[in-house]
Amino acid sequence: MSEPAIHIDFIRKPIRRMHLHVYPDGRVVVSMPWLMPKRMAEQFVQSQWDWVLTTMDKLQHQPPRVLPTVSKQQADELMAFLTERVEYWRVVMNEQPVTWKVRNMKTQWGNCRPKMRRLTFNLQLALVDNDLRDYIIVHELSHLQVPNHGPLFKARQALFIPDWPARRQRLKNYQR
């Protein structure tokens, strides 16, 4: 018996390494560097085929993820908190003004676009403790100076949130 045909999307991006993703809706996506030959990406997928099939099977048997509901009051409280604390941490960290917004995000607590000086925060932050919100704000503001998560980035975070590894661990206990 043959396996069902699975469509694979190959997407070229300005990245250094290839990434293989299997999504709950059955999509398989390979993100690959601009100059990488497609044949090399195909060989990589072939070498990971057992993992693709196993992951697809696991995802088909998982219940769909539903984000917890955030009330209007909680959303308003989050906006007030962020309005005050983004400005506070921006000044403490000696950063130039930034713009920011809040939206529902499935996989991230926050996001930073350094060139645009724009931060995005997950609406689900309304459901976490204030010290964890501060950690996310400092994390995203740190990306304005250091775009990756290397040693310089971690050192910068530690200057302002010395216990950031513990806070990061606590965040993992919250459902997003």
trRosetta pair geometry for C-beta under 8 A, 3 or more apart (Angstrom, degrees):
i j d omega theta_ij theta_ji phi_ij phi_ji
3 6 7.6 -31 136 -17 112 103
3 53 7.4 -75 -141 -106 143 128
6 26 7.6 -137 -138 175 92 92
6 28 5.9 50 155 2 115 135
6 52 7.4 145 119 147 164 130
6 56 7.6 -97 -117 -79 141 161
7 27 7.6 -42 84 -130 95 62
7 28 7.1 168 92 40 49 93
8 28 4.6 -44 -110 93 76 111
8 29 7.5 165 -165 -91 63 24
8 30 6.3 29 173 -7 108 107
8 45 6.1 40 -147 -145 162 161
9 27 6.8 -8 7 -172 118 104
9 28 7.1 162 21 89 70 56
9 29 4.7 -16 67 -114 104 75
9 30 7.0 -175 91 28 53 67
10 30 5.0 -15 -111 68 67 107
10 32 6.2 -12 -168 11 91 126
10 38 6.0 71 151 -135 166 100
10 41 5.7 106 -131 115 122 151
10 42 7.9 -44 -77 -62 139 76
11 29 6.3 1 3 -171 117 101
11 30 7.0 166 25 84 69 52
11 31 5.2 -29 74 -107 100 64
11 32 7.1 146 75 22 46 74
12 32 5.8 -44 -103 76 57 82
12 33 7.2 -3 -151 125 78 22
12 34 5.1 80 176 -110 114 49
12 36 7.8 -176 -119 44 92 90
13 31 5.1 -10 13 -169 131 103
13 32 7.1 127 25 61 79 32
13 33 7.3 -67 69 -106 61 30
13 34 7.3 -118 77 -55 18 72
14 33 7.7 36 -145 -139 24 66
14 34 6.4 10 -91 -33 54 114
15 18 7.9 131 102 -82 122 27
15 19 7.2 -39 134 -9 164 108
15 31 6.2 51 24 140 151 111
15 32 7.5 -152 63 166 111 13
15 33 5.6 -120 77 -85 66 68
16 33 6.2 23 -137 -84 17 123
17 33 7.4 42 -35 -43 8 105
18 30 6.4 -10 -170 -173 105 95
18 31 6.8 162 -156 85 52 58
18 32 4.8 1 -112 -108 91 76
18 33 7.1 -81 -66 -6 69 80
18 36 6.8 169 -70 177 106 177
18 41 6.0 178 -127 -114 140 88
18 44 5.9 51 107 119 159 174
19 30 7.2 161 81 -156 50 48
19 31 4.4 5 52 51 101 105
19 32 7.9 -150 29 -66 61 47
20 28 7.5 -10 -170 -172 86 89
20 29 7.7 161 -154 86 42 50
20 30 5.5 -12 -103 -105 70 77
20 44 7.1 -155 -58 132 126 111
20 45 6.6 156 -116 -100 128 75
20 48 5.9 109 87 95 175 161
20 52 7.4 -85 164 -82 127 98
21 27 7.8 8 108 108 96 93
21 28 7.2 165 87 -155 55 45
21 29 4.7 -10 60 60 104 94
21 30 7.8 -175 23 -78 71 32
21 31 7.4 41 -4 -8 111 98
22 27 7.5 168 -153 88 43 52
22 28 5.5 -12 -103 -105 73 76
22 52 5.8 156 -74 -143 131 68
22 55 4.4 120 59 113 152 129
22 56 5.7 -109 -173 -67 137 73
22 59 6.6 -157 129 -14 106 147
23 26 7.0 -31 80 39 80 22
23 27 4.4 9 41 55 119 94
23 28 7.7 -153 15 -73 78 32
23 29 7.1 38 -19 1 111 108
23 59 7.5 134 137 -166 25 162
24 59 4.7 -152 -112 -178 61 118
24 62 7.2 -89 -120 67 113 115
24 64 7.2 114 162 -116 152 73
24 65 7.9 -153 -50 7 162 99
26 56 6.7 55 -126 -142 64 108
28 45 7.6 93 153 -142 130 124
28 52 6.1 24 -120 -150 135 122
28 56 7.8 -44 -69 -72 106 117
30 41 5.2 126 143 -178 146 118
30 44 7.4 128 -139 83 135 119
30 45 6.1 -79 -70 -68 139 115
32 36 4.7 -108 167 63 111 136
32 38 7.7 135 77 -108 163 55
32 41 4.7 -55 -83 -90 152 135
33 36 4.5 102 61 -21 89 108
36 40 5.5 -108 177 68 95 128
36 41 6.1 94 126 -47 123 101
37 40 4.7 97 69 -3 87 102
37 41 7.6 -160 99 -2 50 83
38 41 5.5 -55 -156 38 43 112
38 42 6.2 46 147 -22 72 103
39 42 5.5 -51 -147 35 34 114
39 43 6.4 36 152 -20 65 103
40 43 5.7 -51 -150 34 32 112
40 44 6.6 36 149 -22 62 103
41 44 5.5 -50 -151 32 35 116
41 45 6.6 36 151 -18 65 101
42 45 5.7 -52 -150 35 34 111
42 46 6.4 36 151 -20 65 105
43 46 5.5 -53 -148 36 33 115
43 47 6.4 34 153 -20 65 104
44 47 5.8 -56 -150 35 31 110
44 48 6.4 9 156 -2 65 113
45 48 5.9 -72 -147 50 30 99
45 49 6.7 66 149 -71 64 76
45 52 7.1 34 -167 -48 81 145
46 49 5.6 -10 -156 -37 35 115
48 51 4.7 -49 -177 43 81 119
48 52 5.9 92 123 -31 86 94
49 52 5.4 -49 -147 31 37 115
49 53 6.4 32 158 -15 68 103
50 53 6.0 -56 -150 39 31 108
50 54 6.2 30 154 -17 66 110
51 54 5.7 -56 -143 40 30 111
51 55 6.0 29 158 -19 66 110
52 55 6.0 -61 -147 39 24 109
52 56 6.3 25 155 -20 63 108
53 56 5.7 -53 -145 35 30 112
53 57 6.4 31 155 -20 63 106
54 57 5.8 -57 -152 35 29 112
54 58 6.5 29 152 -19 65 105
55 58 5.7 -52 -147 35 33 111
55 59 6.2 30 156 -18 66 107
56 59 5.9 -57 -146 38 29 109
56 60 6.4 32 155 -23 64 106
57 60 5.9 -54 -149 31 29 112
57 61 6.8 11 158 -6 62 111
58 61 6.3 -75 -155 44 29 100
58 62 6.5 32 152 -32 67 108
59 62 5.7 -51 -145 22 35 114
62 65 7.9 0 139 -46 118 82
65 106 7.4 101 99 -152 135 107
67 104 6.2 102 124 -157 178 121
67 106 7.3 -111 -68 -106 115 68
67 124 6.4 -113 -163 -78 111 118
67 176 7.1 -26 -120 161 90 46
68 124 6.7 99 52 -129 98 100
68 127 6.0 55 89 -72 140 164
68 175 6.3 109 -28 86 112 110
70 74 4.9 -124 -170 89 81 126
70 75 5.4 100 136 -60 115 90
70 78 7.8 -15 -172 -10 137 141
70 123 5.4 -146 25 150 160 105
70 124 6.7 -141 -55 -99 127 43
70 126 4.6 89 -144 63 125 142
70 127 6.5 -114 -97 -43 94 99
71 74 4.6 98 54 7 79 101
71 75 6.9 -142 96 -4 42 87
72 75 5.6 -55 -147 39 32 113
72 76 6.2 35 153 -21 66 105
73 76 5.7 -54 -147 36 29 112
73 77 6.4 30 153 -19 64 106
74 77 5.6 -54 -147 37 32 112
74 78 6.4 35 152 -21 64 103
74 126 4.0 96 152 165 102 127
74 127 7.0 26 -177 -67 143 64
75 78 5.6 -51 -150 34 32 113
75 79 6.5 34 152 -20 64 103
75 102 7.5 157 -157 118 89 147
75 123 6.4 -14 -113 -155 98 104
75 126 5.7 -52 -82 -85 44 154
76 79 5.7 -52 -150 34 33 112
76 80 6.5 32 153 -17 65 104
77 80 5.8 -54 -148 37 32 111
77 81 6.3 34 152 -20 65 107
77 126 6.7 107 71 -143 95 95
78 81 5.6 -56 -147 37 31 112
78 82 6.1 27 157 -16 67 108
78 102 6.6 114 121 -126 123 158
78 121 7.8 -167 166 118 117 132
78 123 7.1 127 86 -151 166 55
78 125 5.8 119 -141 92 127 92
78 126 4.0 -79 -49 -89 132 86
78 133 7.7 -160 -138 -120 83 142
79 82 5.9 -56 -143 40 28 107
79 83 6.2 36 155 -27 63 106
79 102 6.6 -109 -87 2 81 148
80 83 5.7 -50 -147 30 29 116
80 84 6.7 19 158 -9 62 106
81 84 6.2 -67 -157 42 28 103
81 85 5.7 1 162 -1 69 120
81 130 6.7 -135 -149 -121 137 96
81 133 6.2 9 139 137 135 161
82 85 6.0 -65 -125 50 28 96
82 86 5.3 29 177 -23 70 111
82 100 6.7 -135 163 112 124 141
82 102 6.9 175 11 -62 167 119
82 121 6.2 -149 -111 28 144 162
82 125 8.0 82 -65 100 115 142
82 133 7.5 -112 -77 178 77 123
82 137 7.4 177 -130 -89 76 120
83 86 6.9 -43 -128 30 12 104
83 87 7.0 4 161 -6 48 114
84 87 6.4 -79 -167 41 25 106
84 88 6.2 23 151 -22 68 113
85 88 5.1 -48 -139 36 38 116
85 89 6.0 29 164 -12 71 105
85 133 6.8 84 81 124 166 110
85 134 6.1 -113 -168 -98 137 76
85 137 5.6 -135 130 -51 109 171
86 89 6.3 -59 -144 43 26 102
86 90 6.0 33 154 -27 63 110
86 98 7.1 -109 170 68 117 113
86 100 5.6 -117 -132 5 164 157
86 119 7.0 -171 -134 60 129 148
86 137 5.7 -140 -94 -144 63 122
86 141 7.8 163 -149 -65 72 118
87 90 5.6 -52 -142 33 28 116
87 91 6.5 26 159 -16 63 104
88 91 6.2 -65 -159 36 26 105
88 92 6.3 19 152 -14 65 112
89 92 5.4 -53 -139 42 37 113
89 93 5.7 23 163 -8 70 113
89 134 7.1 159 -68 -154 132 78
89 137 5.0 137 26 131 160 120
89 138 5.7 -126 -157 -79 141 71
89 141 5.7 -167 129 -7 116 161
89 160 7.2 78 -147 -178 98 147
90 93 6.2 -65 -141 47 22 100
90 95 4.6 -93 -156 66 72 108
90 96 7.9 -68 -176 84 111 18
90 97 7.0 55 170 -111 151 39
90 98 6.3 -153 -107 13 132 104
90 141 6.4 -149 -90 -124 63 136
91 94 7.5 27 180 -75 32 36
91 95 7.8 -81 -55 43 20 73
92 160 6.6 110 125 -127 122 118
93 138 7.2 159 -64 -132 137 77
93 141 5.4 121 56 139 165 134
93 142 7.6 -116 -147 -76 147 61
93 160 6.3 -24 -84 -74 98 149
95 98 6.8 -6 136 -30 126 111
95 141 5.8 -120 -30 -166 161 108
95 144 5.7 75 -134 76 126 157
95 145 7.9 -114 -98 -40 101 101
96 117 6.9 -54 90 -134 104 145
97 117 7.4 72 103 153 56 138
98 117 4.8 -137 -120 165 75 89
98 118 6.7 162 -176 -96 91 26
98 119 5.7 49 147 -7 136 103
98 141 7.4 -140 -11 -110 157 84
98 144 7.2 -107 -82 -82 130 140
99 116 7.8 -62 47 143 110 92
99 117 6.6 90 17 109 77 83
99 118 5.0 -21 73 -110 93 80
99 119 7.5 -177 93 27 45 68
100 118 6.8 157 -89 -164 42 59
100 119 4.1 -16 -108 68 99 94
100 120 6.9 177 -157 -80 70 30
100 121 6.5 32 178 -9 115 102
101 118 7.5 2 6 -175 96 104
101 119 7.8 171 25 91 55 57
101 120 5.5 -16 67 -115 84 75
101 121 7.4 -169 95 27 39 74
102 120 7.4 146 -100 -165 24 63
102 121 5.0 -31 -105 73 76 92
102 122 7.5 10 -155 116 76 8
102 123 5.4 98 163 -82 102 71
102 125 7.7 -111 -135 40 111 116
103 120 6.3 -28 27 -169 102 111
103 121 8.0 130 25 74 55 47
103 122 7.4 -52 79 -121 51 40
103 123 6.2 -63 151 -31 13 101
104 122 6.9 43 -144 -157 31 74
104 123 4.9 -38 -77 26 62 122
104 124 7.1 78 -132 -32 69 88
105 108 4.9 -48 140 58 140 81
105 109 7.6 -170 75 -87 127 10
105 111 7.2 169 -106 -22 161 116
105 120 7.2 109 -53 132 137 115
105 122 4.3 -95 39 -103 104 96
105 123 7.7 146 7 14 70 74
105 124 7.6 -106 51 11 72 108
105 176 7.6 -31 95 177 74 122
106 176 6.7 117 -175 130 36 103
107 176 7.1 122 -107 109 20 140
108 111 5.6 62 126 -58 152 92
108 122 6.3 -179 100 -55 63 120
109 121 7.4 -16 154 -152 63 68
109 122 5.1 -96 -148 16 37 127
109 124 7.5 -97 -121 74 68 104
109 125 6.4 95 -165 -74 89 100
109 136 4.9 -112 132 -117 122 131
109 139 7.9 54 84 67 118 146
109 171 6.4 -40 -63 -170 152 139
109 176 7.2 -109 -75 -102 72 137
110 119 6.5 -12 -173 -174 111 96
110 120 6.4 159 -160 86 59 57
110 121 5.0 -17 -107 -108 92 61
110 122 6.4 -104 -63 -7 50 85
110 125 7.8 42 -61 -59 93 136
110 136 4.7 139 -19 179 133 105
110 137 7.6 176 -95 -77 164 35
110 139 6.5 132 60 84 134 111
110 140 4.4 -89 139 -61 137 128
111 119 7.1 154 81 -160 53 51
111 120 4.3 -2 54 54 102 105
111 140 7.0 38 76 -122 14 118
112 118 7.5 157 -156 86 47 49
112 119 5.5 -17 -103 -106 72 74
112 120 7.8 -155 -69 23 32 71
112 140 4.4 162 -61 -163 109 80
112 141 7.6 -175 -104 -64 137 19
112 143 3.7 141 69 79 153 138
112 144 6.6 -113 -176 -54 135 66
113 116 4.2 4 117 42 119 111
113 117 7.4 -48 92 15 77 15
113 118 4.5 2 52 58 111 94
113 119 7.8 -155 23 -72 71 31
113 120 7.8 53 -11 -11 99 100
114 117 6.9 19 -168 -76 35 49
114 143 5.9 -128 -63 136 103 85
114 144 5.2 151 -123 -125 90 46
114 147 5.9 -85 -8 -94 149 95
117 144 6.8 46 -120 -123 74 115
119 137 7.8 52 175 -135 159 63
119 140 4.7 90 -135 146 116 138
119 141 7.2 -25 -79 -67 141 63
121 125 5.6 -42 168 5 109 147
121 136 6.7 99 -129 131 100 131
121 137 7.8 -10 -92 -83 128 73
121 140 7.5 -102 -79 -20 82 162
122 125 5.4 123 77 -25 78 91
122 176 6.9 -25 173 -145 158 113
123 126 6.1 -15 170 -4 62 113
124 127 5.6 -42 -176 26 65 112
124 128 7.4 57 136 -18 75 103
124 174 7.3 146 151 144 115 124
124 176 5.4 143 89 -133 169 72
125 128 5.6 -60 -151 34 51 110
125 132 7.7 -161 -144 109 85 97
125 133 5.3 99 -179 -108 115 94
125 136 6.4 -110 -111 46 131 161
127 174 6.7 146 104 -157 107 126
128 132 4.5 -79 151 80 124 135
128 133 6.2 155 89 -52 103 81
128 171 6.9 14 -136 -118 151 78
128 174 5.5 -46 -88 -79 107 162
129 132 4.9 91 65 7 80 103
129 133 7.3 -141 103 -6 43 87
129 170 7.9 -32 34 139 123 138
130 133 5.3 -51 -148 33 40 115
130 134 6.4 44 152 -22 68 99
131 134 5.5 -45 -150 32 36 116
131 135 6.7 44 148 -23 62 99
131 167 6.4 -126 133 -116 96 122
132 135 5.3 -43 -151 29 39 117
132 136 6.7 39 151 -18 65 100
132 167 5.6 174 -107 -169 68 100
132 170 6.2 -121 -90 97 121 117
132 171 5.5 147 -156 -80 124 92
132 174 7.9 122 152 -16 165 142
133 136 5.8 -54 -153 35 35 109
133 137 6.5 36 149 -20 66 104
134 137 5.6 -53 -148 35 34 113
134 138 6.3 30 155 -15 67 106
134 161 6.9 156 123 -93 99 124
135 138 5.9 -58 -148 40 29 107
135 139 6.1 35 152 -25 65 108
135 161 5.4 122 -111 -157 74 165
135 164 5.8 144 -140 -129 107 79
135 167 4.1 -175 -78 132 158 146
135 168 6.9 -153 165 -61 143 63
135 171 7.3 -132 86 -47 139 128
136 139 5.4 -51 -144 34 32 118
136 140 6.3 25 159 -13 66 105
136 171 7.8 121 -62 -104 102 147
137 140 6.2 -60 -149 40 27 103
137 141 6.2 22 156 -13 65 111
138 141 5.8 -57 -140 43 30 109
138 142 6.1 40 155 -30 64 105
138 157 6.0 110 133 -136 111 76
138 160 4.9 -166 -142 100 135 132
138 161 5.1 153 72 -18 163 123
138 164 7.4 -116 92 -99 131 122
139 142 5.8 -56 -155 27 25 116
139 143 7.3 30 148 -24 58 99
139 157 6.3 22 -96 -111 62 122
139 164 7.5 139 -74 -151 95 127
140 143 5.7 -45 -161 20 40 115
141 144 5.8 -31 -171 4 49 115
142 145 6.3 -64 -169 42 48 98
142 146 6.0 -26 158 45 84 100
142 153 5.8 103 145 -156 122 78
142 156 4.7 142 -143 109 111 124
142 157 5.3 -31 -73 -69 163 78
142 160 7.9 -153 -70 31 108 131
143 146 6.6 -83 -121 75 35 58
143 147 6.0 58 -164 -121 80 40
143 153 7.5 24 -87 -132 58 118
145 156 6.3 176 76 -126 130 161
146 150 7.1 -123 176 50 122 88
146 152 4.9 -173 -115 107 143 106
146 153 4.1 -161 112 -82 137 80
146 156 5.8 176 7 6 134 148
148 153 6.1 -135 91 -29 56 140
149 153 5.2 -109 -137 80 31 151
149 154 7.1 60 177 -51 67 88
150 153 5.5 105 53 11 54 103
150 154 7.2 -109 117 -2 32 95
151 154 5.7 -57 -144 39 33 109
151 155 6.1 34 157 -20 67 107
152 155 5.7 -55 -147 37 30 112
152 156 6.3 33 153 -22 64 105
153 156 5.7 -55 -151 33 30 111
153 157 6.6 29 152 -17 64 104
154 157 5.7 -51 -149 36 33 112
154 158 6.3 35 152 -22 65 107
154 164 7.9 -168 -152 80 70 138
155 158 5.6 -55 -146 36 32 113
155 159 6.9 46 151 -32 62 95
156 159 5.8 -42 -159 15 34 116
156 160 7.6 3 155 5 60 104
157 160 6.5 -81 -164 48 35 92
157 161 5.7 -41 172 51 79 99
157 164 4.8 7 147 -40 118 172
158 161 7.1 -79 -112 73 25 56
158 162 5.6 51 -165 -117 70 51
158 164 6.3 -110 -84 16 57 121
161 164 4.2 89 107 -67 109 94
161 167 6.6 -53 167 18 130 147
163 166 4.6 -33 172 37 97 118
163 167 6.1 102 114 -23 85 95
164 167 5.5 -58 -143 40 38 112
164 168 6.0 45 157 -26 70 103
165 168 5.6 -51 -147 34 32 115
165 169 6.5 34 153 -20 64 104
166 169 5.6 -53 -151 35 33 113
166 170 6.5 35 150 -20 64 103
167 170 5.6 -51 -149 34 35 113
167 171 6.6 42 151 -25 64 100
168 171 5.7 -51 -156 27 32 115
168 172 7.2 39 147 -26 60 98
169 172 5.8 -47 -162 19 38 115
169 173 7.9 41 144 -21 60 95
170 173 5.9 -48 -170 19 46 114
170 174 7.9 41 142 -19 66 96
171 174 5.9 -51 -165 23 49 110
